[in-house]
């Protein structure tokens, strides 16, 4: 499990960029598109976190079950 601080910065960077894009789109009266951008960004971040949790469980299994 190669956990880096880079992953946290990537998630934070995606969140900042998404909030900027969402704000711009809402100011342009494109609320529906802004909602879709937010949803897609949430799914991407959720996938990244799920991958990290999977790696964590793999590491726990390796340590305690000696596989």
N, CA, C and O atoms as a CHARMM CRD file, in Angstrom:
* protein
*
  268
    1    1 UNK  N      0.85700  -1.17200   0.00000 PROA 1      0.00000
    2    1 UNK  CA     0.00000   0.00000   0.00000 PROA 1      0.00000
    3    1 UNK  C      0.89600   1.22500   0.00000 PROA 1      0.00000
    4    1 UNK  O      1.53900   1.53200   1.00300 PROA 1      0.00000
    5    2 UNK  N      0.93600   1.90800  -1.10200 PROA 2      0.00000
    6    2 UNK  CA     1.75900   3.10500  -1.24500 PROA 2      0.00000
    7    2 UNK  C      0.88800   4.33400  -1.10500 PROA 2      0.00000
    8    2 UNK  O      0.44300   4.91000  -2.09700 PROA 2      0.00000
    9    3 UNK  N      0.64800   4.73100   0.13400 PROA 3      0.00000
   10    3 UNK  CA    -0.20400   5.88600   0.37900 PROA 3      0.00000
   11    3 UNK  C      0.64400   7.14100   0.36900 PROA 3      0.00000
   12    3 UNK  O      1.63400   7.24800   1.09300 PROA 3      0.00000
   13    4 UNK  N      0.25000   8.06600  -0.44300 PROA 4      0.00000
   14    4 UNK  CA     0.94700   9.33200  -0.56800 PROA 4      0.00000
   15    4 UNK  C      0.05700  10.46400  -0.09100 PROA 4      0.00000
   16    4 UNK  O     -1.16600  10.33500  -0.02900 PROA 4      0.00000
   17    5 UNK  N      0.67900  11.54900   0.23700 PROA 5      0.00000
   18    5 UNK  CA    -0.06900  12.77100   0.51400 PROA 5      0.00000
   19    5 UNK  C     -0.57900  13.34100  -0.81000 PROA 5      0.00000
   20    5 UNK  O     -1.50800  14.14800  -0.82700 PROA 5      0.00000
   21    6 UNK  N      0.02800  12.92200  -1.90600 PROA 6      0.00000
   22    6 UNK  CA    -0.39300  13.39800  -3.22600 PROA 6      0.00000
   23    6 UNK  C     -1.86000  13.07700  -3.49800 PROA 6      0.00000
   24    6 UNK  O     -2.55700  13.86300  -4.13900 PROA 6      0.00000
   25    7 UNK  N     -2.32900  11.94100  -3.02200 PROA 7      0.00000
   26    7 UNK  CA    -3.72400  11.56300  -3.24300 PROA 7      0.00000
   27    7 UNK  C     -4.66500  12.54500  -2.55700 PROA 7      0.00000
   28    7 UNK  O     -5.70100  12.91500  -3.11100 PROA 7      0.00000
   29    8 UNK  N     -4.30000  12.96300  -1.35300 PROA 8      0.00000
   30    8 UNK  CA    -5.12600  13.94100  -0.64200 PROA 8      0.00000
   31    8 UNK  C     -5.13500  15.26200  -1.40000 PROA 8      0.00000
   32    8 UNK  O     -6.17900  15.90500  -1.52100 PROA 8      0.00000
   33    9 UNK  N     -3.97700  15.66900  -1.91000 PROA 9      0.00000
   34    9 UNK  CA    -3.91400  16.90200  -2.68400 PROA 9      0.00000
   35    9 UNK  C     -4.68500  16.78900  -3.99100 PROA 9      0.00000
   36    9 UNK  O     -5.28100  17.76900  -4.43700 PROA 9      0.00000
   37   10 UNK  N     -4.68500  15.61800  -4.61100 PROA 10     0.00000
   38   10 UNK  CA    -5.46400  15.41800  -5.83500 PROA 10     0.00000
   39   10 UNK  C     -6.95800  15.56500  -5.55100 PROA 10     0.00000
   40   10 UNK  O     -7.67400  16.22200  -6.30600 PROA 10     0.00000
   41   11 UNK  N     -7.42600  14.95600  -4.46600 PROA 11     0.00000
   42   11 UNK  CA    -8.83900  15.04900  -4.10700 PROA 11     0.00000
   43   11 UNK  C     -9.20400  16.49800  -3.78800 PROA 11     0.00000
   44   11 UNK  O    -10.25000  16.98900  -4.21200 PROA 11     0.00000
   45   12 UNK  N     -8.34000  17.17400  -3.04000 PROA 12     0.00000
   46   12 UNK  CA    -8.60200  18.57800  -2.71200 PROA 12     0.00000
   47   12 UNK  C     -8.59300  19.44600  -3.96900 PROA 12     0.00000
   48   12 UNK  O     -9.42800  20.33800  -4.11400 PROA 12     0.00000
   49   13 UNK  N     -7.65700  19.19000  -4.87100 PROA 13     0.00000
   50   13 UNK  CA    -7.58600  19.95000  -6.12000 PROA 13     0.00000
   51   13 UNK  C     -8.81900  19.75200  -6.98300 PROA 13     0.00000
   52   13 UNK  O     -9.34700  20.70600  -7.55500 PROA 13     0.00000
   53   14 UNK  N     -9.27200  18.51900  -7.07200 PROA 14     0.00000
   54   14 UNK  CA   -10.49300  18.25400  -7.84000 PROA 14     0.00000
   55   14 UNK  C    -11.67200  18.99000  -7.21700 PROA 14     0.00000
   56   14 UNK  O    -12.49600  19.56200  -7.93100 PROA 14     0.00000
   57   15 UNK  N    -11.75500  18.98000  -5.88900 PROA 15     0.00000
   58   15 UNK  CA   -12.84600  19.67800  -5.20600 PROA 15     0.00000
   59   15 UNK  C    -12.82100  21.17200  -5.45400 PROA 15     0.00000
   60   15 UNK  O    -13.86600  21.78200  -5.68200 PROA 15     0.00000
   61   16 UNK  N    -11.63400  21.77200  -5.41300 PROA 16     0.00000
   62   16 UNK  CA   -11.51300  23.21500  -5.65500 PROA 16     0.00000
   63   16 UNK  C    -11.89800  23.55700  -7.08200 PROA 16     0.00000
   64   16 UNK  O    -12.63800  24.51200  -7.31900 PROA 16     0.00000
   65   17 UNK  N    -11.40000  22.78200  -8.02900 PROA 17     0.00000
   66   17 UNK  CA   -11.71700  23.04200  -9.44400 PROA 17     0.00000
   67   17 UNK  C    -13.21100  22.86600  -9.69800 PROA 17     0.00000
   68   17 UNK  O    -13.82400  23.65900 -10.41200 PROA 17     0.00000
   69   18 UNK  N    -13.79500  21.81800  -9.10600 PROA 18     0.00000
   70   18 UNK  CA   -15.23700  21.60300  -9.28500 PROA 18     0.00000
   71   18 UNK  C    -16.05400  22.74600  -8.70600 PROA 18     0.00000
   72   18 UNK  O    -17.03600  23.17700  -9.31000 PROA 18     0.00000
   73   19 UNK  N    -15.65800  23.23800  -7.54100 PROA 19     0.00000
   74   19 UNK  CA   -16.42300  24.33800  -6.95600 PROA 19     0.00000
   75   19 UNK  C    -16.31900  25.60100  -7.80700 PROA 19     0.00000
   76   19 UNK  O    -17.29000  26.34600  -7.93000 PROA 19     0.00000
   77   20 UNK  N    -15.15000  25.84500  -8.39500 PROA 20     0.00000
   78   20 UNK  CA   -15.00200  27.00800  -9.28000 PROA 20     0.00000
   79   20 UNK  C    -15.87400  26.85600 -10.52300 PROA 20     0.00000
   80   20 UNK  O    -16.56900  27.79300 -10.91500 PROA 20     0.00000
   81   21 UNK  N    -15.83800  25.68000 -11.14200 PROA 21     0.00000
   82   21 UNK  CA   -16.63700  25.45100 -12.34900 PROA 21     0.00000
   83   21 UNK  C    -18.12700  25.56100 -12.02700 PROA 21     0.00000
   84   21 UNK  O    -18.89200  26.15200 -12.78900 PROA 21     0.00000
   85   22 UNK  N    -18.52900  24.98800 -10.89700 PROA 22     0.00000
   86   22 UNK  CA   -19.94200  25.04100 -10.50200 PROA 22     0.00000
   87   22 UNK  C    -20.39900  26.47400 -10.27200 PROA 22     0.00000
   88   22 UNK  O    -21.49200  26.85600 -10.68900 PROA 22     0.00000
   89   23 UNK  N    -19.56200  27.26900  -9.60800 PROA 23     0.00000
   90   23 UNK  CA   -19.91100  28.66400  -9.35500 PROA 23     0.00000
   91   23 UNK  C    -20.04900  29.44100 -10.65800 PROA 23     0.00000
   92   23 UNK  O    -20.98700  30.22100 -10.82400 PROA 23     0.00000
   93   24 UNK  N    -19.13100  29.23000 -11.56700 PROA 24     0.00000
   94   24 UNK  CA   -19.18800  29.92200 -12.85800 PROA 24     0.00000
   95   24 UNK  C    -20.44600  29.52500 -13.62800 PROA 24     0.00000
   96   24 UNK  O    -21.13200  30.37900 -14.18900 PROA 24     0.00000
   97   25 UNK  N    -20.74300  28.22900 -13.65200 PROA 25     0.00000
   98   25 UNK  CA   -21.92400  27.77000 -14.38100 PROA 25     0.00000
   99   25 UNK  C    -23.21700  28.29200 -13.76100 PROA 25     0.00000
  100   25 UNK  O    -24.15600  28.63000 -14.48100 PROA 25     0.00000
  101   26 UNK  N    -23.27300  28.36200 -12.43000 PROA 26     0.00000
  102   26 UNK  CA   -24.47800  28.89400 -11.79200 PROA 26     0.00000
  103   26 UNK  C    -24.64500  30.37700 -12.07200 PROA 26     0.00000
  104   26 UNK  O    -25.77300  30.85400 -12.19800 PROA 26     0.00000
  105   27 UNK  N    -23.54300  31.11900 -12.17400 PROA 27     0.00000
  106   27 UNK  CA   -23.63600  32.53400 -12.51200 PROA 27     0.00000
  107   27 UNK  C    -24.08100  32.73800 -13.95200 PROA 27     0.00000
  108   27 UNK  O    -24.64100  33.78100 -14.28900 PROA 27     0.00000
  109   28 UNK  N    -23.83200  31.74100 -14.80700 PROA 28     0.00000
  110   28 UNK  CA   -24.26400  31.81800 -16.19600 PROA 28     0.00000
  111   28 UNK  C    -25.67700  31.25800 -16.38100 PROA 28     0.00000
  112   28 UNK  O    -26.12600  31.06000 -17.51000 PROA 28     0.00000
  113   29 UNK  N    -26.37900  31.00100 -15.26200 PROA 29     0.00000
  114   29 UNK  CA   -27.73500  30.44200 -15.27100 PROA 29     0.00000
  115   29 UNK  C    -27.79800  29.07700 -15.94900 PROA 29     0.00000
  116   29 UNK  O    -28.74400  28.78000 -16.67800 PROA 29     0.00000
  117   30 UNK  N    -26.80300  28.26700 -15.70800 PROA 30     0.00000
  118   30 UNK  CA   -26.78000  26.88700 -16.20200 PROA 30     0.00000
  119   30 UNK  C    -26.70800  25.94800 -15.00500 PROA 30     0.00000
  120   30 UNK  O    -25.75200  25.19100 -14.83500 PROA 30     0.00000
  121   31 UNK  N    -27.75200  26.02100 -14.17900 PROA 31     0.00000
  122   31 UNK  CA   -27.77300  25.26200 -12.93200 PROA 31     0.00000
  123   31 UNK  C    -27.79200  23.75700 -13.18100 PROA 31     0.00000
  124   31 UNK  O    -27.17700  23.00500 -12.42600 PROA 31     0.00000
  125   32 UNK  N    -28.48000  23.30600 -14.21700 PROA 32     0.00000
  126   32 UNK  CA   -28.55400  21.87500 -14.49600 PROA 32     0.00000
  127   32 UNK  C    -27.18200  21.31800 -14.85100 PROA 32     0.00000
  128   32 UNK  O    -26.80700  20.24000 -14.39100 PROA 32     0.00000
  129   33 UNK  N    -26.44300  22.04400 -15.65800 PROA 33     0.00000
  130   33 UNK  CA   -25.10800  21.60700 -16.04900 PROA 33     0.00000
  131   33 UNK  C    -24.18800  21.62400 -14.83000 PROA 33     0.00000
  132   33 UNK  O    -23.35300  20.73400 -14.67000 PROA 33     0.00000
  133   34 UNK  N    -24.33600  22.62400 -13.98000 PROA 34     0.00000
  134   34 UNK  CA   -23.53300  22.71300 -12.76200 PROA 34     0.00000
  135   34 UNK  C    -23.81600  21.52400 -11.84400 PROA 34     0.00000
  136   34 UNK  O    -22.90000  20.98900 -11.21900 PROA 34     0.00000
  137   35 UNK  N    -25.06900  21.11500 -11.76200 PROA 35     0.00000
  138   35 UNK  CA   -25.41200  19.95700 -10.94300 PROA 35     0.00000
  139   35 UNK  C    -24.78700  18.67600 -11.49900 PROA 35     0.00000
  140   35 UNK  O    -24.32100  17.82700 -10.74100 PROA 35     0.00000
  141   36 UNK  N    -24.78200  18.54400 -12.82000 PROA 36     0.00000
  142   36 UNK  CA   -24.15800  17.36800 -13.43500 PROA 36     0.00000
  143   36 UNK  C    -22.65100  17.35600 -13.21300 PROA 36     0.00000
  144   36 UNK  O    -22.06900  16.30300 -12.95200 PROA 36     0.00000
  145   37 UNK  N    -22.02400  18.51300 -13.31500 PROA 37     0.00000
  146   37 UNK  CA   -20.58000  18.59700 -13.07400 PROA 37     0.00000
  147   37 UNK  C    -20.26300  18.19800 -11.63700 PROA 37     0.00000
  148   37 UNK  O    -19.30100  17.47400 -11.38400 PROA 37     0.00000
  149   38 UNK  N    -21.07300  18.67200 -10.70500 PROA 38     0.00000
  150   38 UNK  CA   -20.88200  18.30800  -9.30400 PROA 38     0.00000
  151   38 UNK  C    -21.05900  16.81100  -9.09300 PROA 38     0.00000
  152   38 UNK  O    -20.28000  16.18800  -8.37200 PROA 38     0.00000
  153   39 UNK  N    -22.06600  16.23800  -9.71000 PROA 39     0.00000
  154   39 UNK  CA   -22.32000  14.80600  -9.57400 PROA 39     0.00000
  155   39 UNK  C    -21.18400  13.97700 -10.14800 PROA 39     0.00000
  156   39 UNK  O    -20.74000  13.01100  -9.52600 PROA 39     0.00000
  157   40 UNK  N    -20.71600  14.34700 -11.32100 PROA 40     0.00000
  158   40 UNK  CA   -19.61600  13.60700 -11.94700 PROA 40     0.00000
  159   40 UNK  C    -18.34300  13.73100 -11.11500 PROA 40     0.00000
  160   40 UNK  O    -17.61100  12.75500 -10.95100 PROA 40     0.00000
  161   41 UNK  N    -18.07700  14.91600 -10.59600 PROA 41     0.00000
  162   41 UNK  CA   -16.91500  15.10000  -9.73100 PROA 41     0.00000
  163   41 UNK  C    -17.02000  14.26500  -8.46500 PROA 41     0.00000
  164   41 UNK  O    -16.03100  13.68600  -8.01500 PROA 41     0.00000
  165   42 UNK  N    -18.21900  14.20100  -7.88800 PROA 42     0.00000
  166   42 UNK  CA   -18.43600  13.38100  -6.70200 PROA 42     0.00000
  167   42 UNK  C    -18.16700  11.91100  -6.99700 PROA 42     0.00000
  168   42 UNK  O    -17.56200  11.21800  -6.17800 PROA 42     0.00000
  169   43 UNK  N    -18.60400  11.42900  -8.14900 PROA 43     0.00000
  170   43 UNK  CA   -18.38600  10.03000  -8.52300 PROA 43     0.00000
  171   43 UNK  C    -16.89600   9.76000  -8.70400 PROA 43     0.00000
  172   43 UNK  O    -16.40500   8.71400  -8.27900 PROA 43     0.00000
  173   44 UNK  N    -16.17900  10.67300  -9.31700 PROA 44     0.00000
  174   44 UNK  CA   -14.73500  10.49200  -9.51500 PROA 44     0.00000
  175   44 UNK  C    -14.01700  10.42500  -8.17100 PROA 44     0.00000
  176   44 UNK  O    -13.17300   9.55400  -7.96200 PROA 44     0.00000
  177   45 UNK  N    -14.34400  11.33500  -7.26200 PROA 45     0.00000
  178   45 UNK  CA   -13.70800  11.33300  -5.94900 PROA 45     0.00000
  179   45 UNK  C    -14.11100  10.09400  -5.16100 PROA 45     0.00000
  180   45 UNK  O    -13.28300   9.51800  -4.45500 PROA 45     0.00000
  181   46 UNK  N    -15.35100   9.68000  -5.26900 PROA 46     0.00000
  182   46 UNK  CA   -15.80700   8.47400  -4.59500 PROA 46     0.00000
  183   46 UNK  C    -15.05100   7.25000  -5.10100 PROA 46     0.00000
  184   46 UNK  O    -14.71200   6.36800  -4.31100 PROA 46     0.00000
  185   47 UNK  N    -14.78600   7.18200  -6.39100 PROA 47     0.00000
  186   47 UNK  CA   -14.00200   6.08300  -6.96100 PROA 47     0.00000
  187   47 UNK  C    -12.57400   6.09600  -6.41300 PROA 47     0.00000
  188   47 UNK  O    -12.02000   5.04300  -6.09500 PROA 47     0.00000
  189   48 UNK  N    -11.98100   7.28400  -6.30300 PROA 48     0.00000
  190   48 UNK  CA   -10.62800   7.37800  -5.75500 PROA 48     0.00000
  191   48 UNK  C    -10.59000   6.90200  -4.30500 PROA 48     0.00000
  192   48 UNK  O     -9.67700   6.17500  -3.91200 PROA 48     0.00000
  193   49 UNK  N    -11.56200   7.30400  -3.52200 PROA 49     0.00000
  194   49 UNK  CA   -11.61500   6.90000  -2.10800 PROA 49     0.00000
  195   49 UNK  C    -11.88400   5.40200  -2.00000 PROA 49     0.00000
  196   49 UNK  O    -11.29600   4.73300  -1.15000 PROA 49     0.00000
  197   50 UNK  N    -12.75400   4.86900  -2.84000 PROA 50     0.00000
  198   50 UNK  CA   -13.04400   3.43800  -2.81100 PROA 50     0.00000
  199   50 UNK  C    -11.79600   2.62900  -3.14500 PROA 50     0.00000
  200   50 UNK  O    -11.56800   1.57100  -2.56000 PROA 50     0.00000
  201   51 UNK  N    -10.99900   3.11200  -4.06700 PROA 51     0.00000
  202   51 UNK  CA    -9.74600   2.44000  -4.40400 PROA 51     0.00000
  203   51 UNK  C     -8.79900   2.44100  -3.21400 PROA 51     0.00000
  204   51 UNK  O     -8.14900   1.43400  -2.93400 PROA 51     0.00000
  205   52 UNK  N     -8.71900   3.57200  -2.51100 PROA 52     0.00000
  206   52 UNK  CA    -7.86500   3.64000  -1.32700 PROA 52     0.00000
  207   52 UNK  C     -8.34900   2.70800  -0.22100 PROA 52     0.00000
  208   52 UNK  O     -7.54100   2.06000   0.44400 PROA 52     0.00000
  209   53 UNK  N     -9.66200   2.63900  -0.02100 PROA 53     0.00000
  210   53 UNK  CA   -10.21400   1.74600   1.00000 PROA 53     0.00000
  211   53 UNK  C     -9.96100   0.29400   0.62100 PROA 53     0.00000
  212   53 UNK  O     -9.66500  -0.52500   1.49100 PROA 53     0.00000
  213   54 UNK  N    -10.07400  -0.03500  -0.65300 PROA 54     0.00000
  214   54 UNK  CA    -9.77300  -1.38400  -1.12100 PROA 54     0.00000
  215   54 UNK  C     -8.31100  -1.72500  -0.83400 PROA 54     0.00000
  216   54 UNK  O     -8.01600  -2.82200  -0.36200 PROA 54     0.00000
  217   55 UNK  N     -7.40700  -0.81200  -1.11000 PROA 55     0.00000
  218   55 UNK  CA    -5.99600  -1.04400  -0.82100 PROA 55     0.00000
  219   55 UNK  C     -5.76900  -1.24600   0.67700 PROA 55     0.00000
  220   55 UNK  O     -4.96800  -2.08900   1.08100 PROA 55     0.00000
  221   56 UNK  N     -6.47000  -0.47500   1.48700 PROA 56     0.00000
  222   56 UNK  CA    -6.35100  -0.62400   2.93200 PROA 56     0.00000
  223   56 UNK  C     -6.80500  -2.00600   3.37900 PROA 56     0.00000
  224   56 UNK  O     -6.12400  -2.65000   4.17600 PROA 56     0.00000
  225   57 UNK  N     -7.94400  -2.47000   2.87800 PROA 57     0.00000
  226   57 UNK  CA    -8.43300  -3.79300   3.25800 PROA 57     0.00000
  227   57 UNK  C     -7.50500  -4.89400   2.76300 PROA 57     0.00000
  228   57 UNK  O     -7.32200  -5.89900   3.45000 PROA 57     0.00000
  229   58 UNK  N     -6.92600  -4.72300   1.59600 PROA 58     0.00000
  230   58 UNK  CA    -5.94900  -5.69900   1.08900 PROA 58     0.00000
  231   58 UNK  C     -4.74400  -5.77400   2.01900 PROA 58     0.00000
  232   58 UNK  O     -4.24700  -6.86300   2.31100 PROA 58     0.00000
  233   59 UNK  N     -4.27700  -4.62800   2.48100 PROA 59     0.00000
  234   59 UNK  CA    -3.13600  -4.58300   3.38200 PROA 59     0.00000
  235   59 UNK  C     -3.47500  -5.21100   4.72800 PROA 59     0.00000
  236   59 UNK  O     -2.65700  -5.94300   5.28700 PROA 59     0.00000
  237   60 UNK  N     -4.66700  -4.94000   5.26000 PROA 60     0.00000
  238   60 UNK  CA    -5.09100  -5.54400   6.52400 PROA 60     0.00000
  239   60 UNK  C     -5.18800  -7.05500   6.38300 PROA 60     0.00000
  240   60 UNK  O     -4.78000  -7.79600   7.27800 PROA 60     0.00000
  241   61 UNK  N     -5.72200  -7.50500   5.27000 PROA 61     0.00000
  242   61 UNK  CA    -5.82700  -8.93500   5.02700 PROA 61     0.00000
  243   61 UNK  C     -4.44300  -9.56100   4.92400 PROA 61     0.00000
  244   61 UNK  O     -4.21800 -10.65600   5.44000 PROA 61     0.00000
  245   62 UNK  N     -3.53500  -8.88900   4.27700 PROA 62     0.00000
  246   62 UNK  CA    -2.17600  -9.40600   4.13900 PROA 62     0.00000
  247   62 UNK  C     -1.47800  -9.50000   5.48400 PROA 62     0.00000
  248   62 UNK  O     -0.77200 -10.47300   5.75100 PROA 62     0.00000
  249   63 UNK  N     -1.66700  -8.50200   6.32900 PROA 63     0.00000
  250   63 UNK  CA    -0.98600  -8.48000   7.62400 PROA 63     0.00000
  251   63 UNK  C     -1.55600  -9.53100   8.57400 PROA 63     0.00000
  252   63 UNK  O     -0.79800 -10.25100   9.22400 PROA 63     0.00000
  253   64 UNK  N     -2.88100  -9.62800   8.66100 PROA 64     0.00000
  254   64 UNK  CA    -3.47800 -10.49900   9.66300 PROA 64     0.00000
  255   64 UNK  C     -3.70800 -11.91700   9.20200 PROA 64     0.00000
  256   64 UNK  O     -3.77300 -12.82400  10.03300 PROA 64     0.00000
  257   65 UNK  N     -3.83200 -12.14100   7.92200 PROA 65     0.00000
  258   65 UNK  CA    -4.06500 -13.50000   7.42700 PROA 65     0.00000
  259   65 UNK  C     -2.82800 -14.11000   6.79700 PROA 65     0.00000
  260   65 UNK  O     -2.86500 -15.25700   6.35300 PROA 65     0.00000
  261   66 UNK  N     -1.75300 -13.37800   6.74900 PROA 66     0.00000
  262   66 UNK  CA    -0.46300 -13.84300   6.23900 PROA 66     0.00000
  263   66 UNK  C     -0.57000 -14.40800   4.83000 PROA 66     0.00000
  264   66 UNK  O     -0.06400 -15.49400   4.54500 PROA 66     0.00000
  265   67 UNK  N     -1.22500 -13.67100   3.96200 PROA 67     0.00000
  266   67 UNK  CA    -1.34100 -14.09800   2.55300 PROA 67     0.00000
  267   67 UNK  C     -0.37600 -13.33700   1.71900 PROA 67     0.00000
  268   67 UNK  O     -0.31100 -13.54200   0.50700 PROA 67     0.00000
